[in-house]
Amino acid sequence: MTEYSLEFLRRLPKTDLHLHLDGSMRLGTLVELARDAKVELPSYTEDGLRATVFKDRYANLNEYLKGFAYTCAVMQNAEAIERISYELAMDNFAEGVRYIEPRFAPQLMMNDRMSLSDVLGAADRGLKRAKQELAALVVAGEPEFEYGLIACAMRFCNEKFSPFYRQFFGLHQYSSSREVIRDVSLELAKGAIAIARGSDIQLVGFDLAGAEYGYPADNHRESYDYVHKRFLMKTVHAGEAYGPESIFQAITKLHADRIGHGLFLFDESKVLSPDIADPARYVNDLVNYIAGKRITLEVCLTSNLQTVPEMKDLASHPLGRMLDNHISVTLCTDNRLVSNTTVTTEYCLATRHFDMPAPRLKELVVNGFKRAFFPGSYAEKRTYVRQAITYYERVAAEFGVV
């Protein structure tokens, strides 16, 4: 396998297109904000939290998700959200990441003090402030730091999730849980379009996150149709805990431009519909369709290892098969805090465990820029992508990588 130095991978211009804001704050910031807001933590030291909550390995997805109860609890005011967003941008730039798309479910933070626009506006202010400060550090010819926000709808929610959800469920007492989840998703979709069109908040996409198994994407079809008809870009968590059919549903019913994870894309055993007579043919056709349509998979190696018990090591991760099938793939962190990772770490893992000659590595990096939901015009995006490619080639030449 081709070996690359850590410094080379750190210097490369990179992106992170699958980055949960509420899973990626600095641990020290979490402790400080928790003290200020009187949020109870299992420990108020970084070592203590690493030992009890934010581990290197987790038993399963449920254990992995426990940390979000604490991170969301400290994100109930605009100042905290702005700070977390600002620090996230600075941390990414420090390791060579030039473009990020932080995503989160803003309805988890909405309360009697913050509306949807307040929540998204706070995140945007933090990112924008970082962008303005970082502009002074960019050398001529390098791609500047840029960002776009993605609003996440939840596959499942209930009245306990946040004050907003409590109020929304309370106003829909005669609707089933499925109907309320559908309606709250549509409310977010309408708000996202209004904010993307009517403000300077750089909201560039719509996502569907949360428990995949038992909560089909089809329940959110109306909200995705709404944003699709108004030209907002779309990504969907799919194939993370369920099989190829979930990915197919995300593409065909939710018009997904990208897929979050896509981990079980090749798993024929997870094709469960009795209407599919030949699972192998179904998977093969789906793989070729995704590759041909250039639907990008947002791959998160560390996160997948931590949340899928049957995946013992990276040798069993399908990244290699994705690349061999010429699928558009970009490497992402998922959650910098919860997974204790960085974009550079993800590239280190990919280059050490998978066949990654120089042309393939370049394609992997460039995919992130090309498939970004860029906040500017297409012409501006082309210029930005060209800057990223030129800078990549300059760094590669400096390190003798050809």
C-alpha positions in Angstrom: 0.0 0.0 0.0 1.1 3.6 -0.7 2.2 5.3 2.5 1.7 9.0 3.2 3.1 11.1 6.0 0.9 12.5 8.6 2.1 16.0 7.8 1.2 15.6 4.1 -2.4 14.4 5.0 -2.7 17.3 7.4 -1.6 19.9 4.9 -3.9 18.7 2.1 -7.0 20.9 1.6 -9.9 18.9 2.9 -13.7 19.0 3.5 -16.0 17.6 6.0 -19.5 17.1 4.6 -21.0 15.0 7.4 -20.3 16.8 10.6 -22.8 17.0 13.4 -22.5 20.3 15.3 -23.9 18.9 18.5 -21.4 16.0 18.4 -18.3 18.0 17.6 -17.7 20.6 20.3 -14.5 20.9 22.2 -14.6 18.8 25.4 -13.4 21.7 27.5 -16.1 23.9 26.1 -18.7 21.3 27.1 -17.4 21.3 30.6 -17.4 25.1 30.8 -20.8 25.6 29.3 -22.3 22.9 31.6 -20.9 24.6 34.6 -22.4 27.9 33.4 -25.8 26.4 32.7 -25.8 24.1 35.7 -26.1 21.1 33.5 -25.2 17.9 35.4 -22.3 15.9 33.9 -20.9 12.5 35.0 -17.6 14.3 35.4 -16.3 17.8 35.1 -12.9 16.8 33.9 -11.9 15.9 30.3 -10.3 12.7 31.4 -13.4 11.8 33.4 -15.7 12.4 30.5 -13.5 10.4 28.2 -13.7 7.5 30.6 -17.4 7.6 31.1 -19.1 9.1 28.1 -16.9 10.0 25.1 -15.0 6.8 24.6 -12.7 5.4 22.0 -15.0 2.3 21.7 -18.7 1.8 22.4 -20.8 -1.3 22.9 -23.4 -0.2 20.4 -25.2 2.8 18.8 -27.3 3.4 21.9 -24.2 3.9 24.1 -22.6 6.1 21.4 -25.6 8.4 21.4 -25.7 9.0 25.1 -23.3 11.8 24.9 -25.7 13.9 22.9 -27.9 14.4 25.9 -25.2 16.4 27.4 -24.1 18.3 24.3 -27.6 19.3 23.4 -28.3 20.4 27.0 -25.6 23.1 26.8 -26.8 24.3 23.4 -30.0 25.9 24.6 -28.9 29.5 24.2 -27.6 31.4 21.2 -24.2 32.4 22.8 -23.3 28.7 23.3 -24.3 27.7 19.8 -22.3 30.6 18.3 -19.2 29.7 20.4 -19.4 26.0 19.5 -19.7 26.8 15.8 -16.8 29.3 15.8 -14.5 26.9 17.6 -15.5 24.1 15.2 -14.5 26.2 12.2 -11.1 27.2 13.8 -10.3 23.5 14.8 -11.0 22.4 11.2 -8.9 25.0 9.6 -6.0 24.2 11.9 -5.8 20.7 10.3 -6.2 21.8 6.7 -10.0 21.6 6.3 -11.1 24.4 4.1 -14.8 23.6 3.7 -17.3 22.2 6.2 -21.1 21.6 6.3 -22.1 21.4 10.0 -25.5 19.8 10.4 -27.8 19.6 13.4 -31.5 19.4 14.3 -32.3 23.0 15.2 -35.7 21.9 16.7 -33.7 20.3 19.5 -32.5 23.7 20.6 -35.7 25.7 20.0 -37.4 27.0 23.1 -39.2 30.1 24.4 -36.1 32.1 23.9 -35.0 30.9 20.5 -36.9 30.4 17.2 -35.7 28.4 14.3 -34.0 31.4 12.7 -32.4 32.3 16.1 -30.9 28.9 16.4 -29.6 28.7 12.8 -28.5 32.3 13.0 -26.4 31.7 16.0 -24.6 28.9 14.3 -24.1 31.0 11.2 -22.7 33.9 13.2 -20.0 31.7 14.7 -19.0 30.2 11.4 -19.1 33.6 9.7 -16.9 35.2 12.3 -14.4 32.4 12.0 -14.4 32.7 8.2 -13.7 36.4 8.4 -10.8 35.9 10.8 -9.4 33.0 8.8 -9.4 35.0 5.6 -6.4 36.9 6.8 -4.4 33.7 7.2 -5.0 32.4 3.7 -2.2 32.9 1.2 -3.0 34.0 -2.3 -4.1 31.1 -4.5 -5.2 29.0 -1.6 -8.9 28.1 -1.2 -10.5 30.3 1.6 -12.4 28.7 4.5 -16.0 28.3 3.5 -19.1 26.6 5.1 -22.7 25.8 4.7 -25.3 24.7 7.3 -27.5 21.6 7.0 -30.8 21.4 8.9 -31.7 17.9 10.1 -35.2 16.5 10.5 -35.6 13.6 12.8 -36.8 10.1 11.7 -38.2 9.7 15.3 -39.0 12.3 17.9 -41.3 12.7 20.9 -42.4 15.4 23.4 -39.3 14.7 25.6 -36.8 15.8 22.9 -37.0 19.5 23.6 -39.4 22.3 24.6 -40.3 22.8 21.0 -41.2 19.2 20.5 -43.2 19.2 23.7 -45.3 22.1 22.5 -45.7 20.7 19.0 -46.9 17.3 20.3 -49.2 19.1 22.7 -50.9 20.9 19.9 -51.4 17.7 17.9 -53.1 15.5 20.6 -55.4 13.9 18.1 -52.7 12.9 15.6 -50.7 9.6 15.7 -47.0 9.8 16.5 -46.2 9.0 12.9 -48.4 11.9 11.8 -46.8 14.4 14.2 -43.3 13.3 13.1 -44.3 13.9 9.5 -45.8 17.3 10.3 -42.9 18.5 12.4 -40.5 17.5 9.6 -42.6 19.5 7.1 -42.5 22.5 9.5 -38.7 22.4 9.5 -38.7 22.1 5.7 -40.8 25.2 5.3 -38.7 27.1 7.8 -35.5 26.0 6.1 -36.6 27.3 2.7 -37.8 30.6 4.2 -34.5 31.1 5.9 -32.4 30.0 3.0 -34.2 32.4 0.7 -35.0 35.2 3.0 -31.8 35.7 5.1 -28.0 35.8 4.8 -27.8 32.6 6.8 -25.8 30.1 4.7 -28.3 27.2 5.0 -27.4 24.9 2.1 -29.1 21.6 2.7 -31.7 19.4 4.4 -31.0 16.0 6.1 -32.8 13.2 7.8 -31.2 11.8 10.9 -32.0 9.6 13.9 -33.1 6.0 14.3 -33.3 4.4 10.9 -34.7 0.9 11.7 -38.5 1.1 12.1 -38.7 4.7 11.0 -38.7 4.7 7.2 -37.7 7.7 5.1 -41.1 7.6 3.4 -42.7 9.3 6.3 -40.7 12.4 5.4 -41.5 12.4 1.8 -43.7 15.5 2.0 -41.0 17.6 3.6 -38.3 16.4 1.1 -40.7 17.1 -1.8 -41.1 20.6 -0.4 -37.4 21.4 -0.3 -36.8 19.5 -3.6 -39.3 21.6 -5.5 -37.5 24.7 -4.1 -34.0 23.6 -5.1 -32.5 23.0 -1.7 -29.9 20.3 -1.7 -30.6 17.0 0.1 -28.7 14.4 2.0 -30.1 11.4 4.0 -28.7 9.2 6.7 -29.3 5.7 5.2 -27.7 2.3 5.2 -26.1 3.0 8.6 -28.3 0.7 10.6 -30.5 -0.7 7.8 -29.9 -2.2 4.4 -29.8 -1.4 0.7 -33.6 -0.8 0.6 -33.2 2.2 3.0 -30.6 3.7 0.6 -32.9 3.1 -2.4 -35.8 4.7 -0.6 -33.6 7.8 0.2 -32.7 8.2 -3.4 -36.0 7.4 -5.1 -38.5 8.9 -2.6 -36.4 11.7 -0.9 -34.4 12.8 -4.0 -31.1 12.4 -2.0 -28.1 14.1 -3.6 -25.8 12.5 -1.1 -26.1 9.6 1.3 -24.9 9.7 4.9 -22.9 6.5 5.6 -24.3 4.0 3.2 -22.5 1.4 5.3 -24.7 -1.6 4.3 -24.9 -0.8 0.6 -23.4 -4.2 -0.4 -25.2 -6.3 2.3 -27.5 -8.7 0.4 -28.6 -10.3 3.7 -30.3 -7.0 4.7 -32.5 -7.0 1.6 -35.8 -8.0 3.3 -38.6 -7.2 1.0 -40.4 -10.3 -0.3 -40.9 -8.4 -3.6 -37.2 -8.6 -4.3 -36.6 -12.0 -5.8 -32.9 -11.6 -6.4 -31.1 -9.6 -3.7 -27.7 -10.0 -5.4 -29.1 -8.4 -8.6 -30.9 -5.7 -6.6 -27.7 -4.7 -4.8 -25.6 -4.8 -8.0 -28.1 -2.6 -9.8 -28.3 -0.2 -6.9 -24.5 0.1 -6.7 -24.2 0.8 -10.4 -27.1 3.3 -10.2 -25.4 5.2 -7.4 -22.0 5.2 -9.2 -23.5 6.3 -12.5 -25.6 9.1 -10.9 -22.6 10.3 -8.9 -24.6 10.2 -5.7 -21.9 10.7 -3.1 -21.5 8.6 0.0 -20.4 10.4 3.2 -18.2 7.8 4.7 -17.3 8.0 8.4 -14.8 5.2 9.3 -14.3 5.7 13.0 -17.9 6.3 13.7 -18.9 3.1 11.9 -16.4 1.1 13.9 -17.8 2.5 17.1 -21.5 2.0 16.4 -21.7 -1.3 14.5 -20.7 -4.2 16.9 -20.3 -6.8 14.1 -17.6 -4.6 12.5 -14.5 -5.7 14.3 -12.0 -3.8 12.3 -11.6 -1.7 9.1 -10.9 -4.7 7.0 -14.7 -5.4 7.1 -15.6 -1.8 6.1 -17.0 -1.5 2.5 -14.9 1.6 1.7 -12.6 -0.5 -0.5 -15.6 -1.9 -2.4 -17.1 1.5 -2.8 -13.9 2.8 -4.4 -13.4 -0.3 -6.6 -17.0 0.3 -7.9 -16.1 3.9 -8.7 -18.7 5.3 -6.3 -18.2 9.0 -5.4 -17.0 8.9 -1.8 -15.9 11.6 0.6 -14.4 11.0 4.0 -16.1 12.7 7.0 -15.8 12.7 10.8 -19.5 12.4 11.7 -18.8 13.6 15.3 -15.4 15.0 16.2 -16.1 14.8 20.0 -18.2 11.7 20.3 -15.9 9.7 17.9 -12.7 11.4 19.2 -11.5 11.9 15.6 -10.5 14.5 13.0 -10.6 14.7 9.3 -6.9 14.0 9.2 -7.3 10.9 11.3 -10.0 9.6 8.9 -7.6 10.1 6.0 -4.8 8.3 8.0 -7.1 5.3 8.6 -8.2 5.2 4.9 -4.7 5.3 3.5 -3.4 2.8 6.0 -6.1 0.2 5.6 -7.2 0.5 2.0 -5.5 0.6 -1.4 -5.0 4.3 -1.9 -2.6 5.2 -4.7 -2.0 8.9 -5.3 -4.7 9.3 -8.1 -7.3 7.7 -5.9 -6.4 9.8 -2.9 -6.7 12.9 -5.0 -10.1 11.9 -6.3 -11.3 11.2 -2.7 -10.2 14.7 -1.6 -11.6 16.5 -4.6 -14.9 14.7 -4.3 -15.5 16.6 -1.1 -15.2 19.9 -2.9 -17.1 18.9 -6.0 -20.1 17.4 -4.1 -20.4 20.1 -1.5 -23.6 22.0 -1.2 -21.7 25.2 -1.9 -23.4 28.4 -0.8 -22.5 30.4 -3.8 -23.4 30.2 -7.5 -22.2 27.3 -9.7 -19.7 29.5 -11.3 -18.3 30.5 -7.9 -18.2 26.9 -6.9 -16.2 25.9 -10.0 -13.7 28.6 -9.2 -13.4 27.4 -5.6 -13.0 23.7 -6.6 -10.3 24.7 -9.1 -8.5 26.6 -6.3 -8.7 23.5 -4.1 -7.4 21.2 -6.9 -4.5 23.6 -7.7 -3.6 23.8 -4.0 -3.8 20.0 -3.6 -1.4 19.6 -6.5 1.0 22.2 -5.0 1.1 20.3 -1.7 1.4 17.0 -3.4 4.4 18.2 -5.4 6.0 19.6 -2.3 5.8 16.1 -0.7 6.8 14.3 -3.9 3.4 12.6 -4.2 2.5 12.0 -7.8 
